[in-house]
Amino acid sequence: MLRLGVTRDGVVAEIKVNEGETVKQGQLLATLDSEPAQLAVAAALGEQQQVEVQARQLTRQLTFAEQTATRLSTAAAAGAGDSQSADEARESAARLRDALEKIRATPRPPQES
């Protein structure tokens, strides 16, 4: 009796040898069902795409918020606006920057070869 080791858990899809048959070292004895792994990869890739879309949206929002903060600060310095609005716009930009950094720090699944 020989103890076999496999690199991952799974359901046996096909047995390549018969009981009592002589086998060689390294010979493929069985294959595992790859569908669960393929579904997991597809789900991870879908999540990655969603994160990338969110990052693009946040980048656009951040650009707009920074422009708004600059305009309001300039207006407040010239006496044509209030500094409270400029402060709120800077805070909004800072929150968006933090959200974007958080999304960019999200672990990504390995790329398929």
Secondary structure, DSSP 8 states (H G I E B T S, - for coil): ------SS---EEEE-S-TT----TT---EEE--HHHHHHHHHHHHHHHHHHHHHHHHHHHHHHHHHHHHHHHHHHHTTSS-HHHHHHHHHHHHHHHHHHHHHHTS-------
